[in-house]
Amino acid sequence: MNAGPRILLIGAAADTLAALARNCPREDIAVFADAQSVLAFLSDAGAGVPPRPRLIVIDNAGDATAAVAALKKTDAVSALLPLVVIAGAAEHDACYRAGANACLSKPPALGALAEAVAAIVAFWLSVNELPNGTD
């Protein structure tokens, strides 16, 4: 069993973190301020400190496109990890071009956000199979 966080959450609003915590144990979620912090964490993971995560979620963290580009183009491990962006619809095309695996606009209702996050967790953590080199 892979100990340590399975989800790396960047720039998370309290509602997204709460929705994630309803769908998986809180210890499975590590919160980061920006992409550079995630890259530093993954660098430490490469030295064998913490195990590899299974998903990166960017929640309206400033320039989501720049964060996606940094994660997908800077580090070999993060380039292979699924990356979901929760941002305004205007950013979706640019995020996909930068390498995001999925994008969604944050639903205004808390119940709809909880449903969307449950679907994200169910697919990316349960159904999706990661490529070799990410564990």
Long-range contacts (C-beta under 8 A, 24 or more apart in sequence): 2-51, 2-52, 2-54, 2-135, 3-50, 3-51, 4-30, 4-50, 4-51, 4-53, 5-29, 5-30, 5-50, 5-53, 6-53, 6-54, 6-55, 6-125, 7-53, 7-54, 7-55, 7-56, 7-57, 7-121, 7-125, 8-32, 8-38, 8-41, 8-53, 8-55, 8-56, 8-57, 8-81, 9-56, 9-57, 9-59, 10-34, 10-35, 10-37, 10-38, 10-56, 10-57, 10-58, 10-59, 10-61, 10-67, 11-58, 11-59, 11-60, 11-61, 11-62, 11-67, 12-57, 12-59, 12-61, 13-59, 13-60, 13-106, 15-110, 15-113, 16-57, 16-59, 16-86, 16-106, 16-113, 16-117, 19-110, 19-113, 19-114, 19-116, 19-117, 19-118, 20-57, 20-117, 20-121, 22-114, 22-117, 22-118, 23-117, 23-118, 23-121, 23-122, 24-121, 24-125, 33-61, 34-61, 34-62, 34-67, 35-61, 35-66, 35-67, 35-68, 35-70, 35-71, 36-70, 38-71, 38-78, 39-70, 39-71, 39-74, 39-75, 39-78, 42-75, 42-77, 42-78, 43-75, 45-77, 46-77, 51-135, 52-77, 52-81, 52-134, 52-135, 53-81, 54-81, 54-82, 54-124, 54-125, 54-128, 54-130, 54-134, 55-81, 55-82, 55-83, 55-84, 55-120, 55-124, 55-125, 56-81, 56-82, 56-83, 56-84, 57-83, 57-84, 57-85, 57-86, 57-120, 58-83, 58-84, 58-85, 58-86, 58-87, 58-100, 59-86, 59-87, 59-106, 60-86, 60-87, 60-88, 60-106, 64-91, 64-95, 65-91, 65-94, 65-95, 65-97, 65-98, 66-98, 68-95, 68-98, 68-99, 68-100, 69-98, 69-99, 71-99, 72-98, 72-99, 72-100, 73-99, 76-133, 77-133, 77-134, 80-130, 80-131, 80-133, 80-134, 81-130, 81-134, 82-124, 82-128, 82-130, 84-120, 84-124
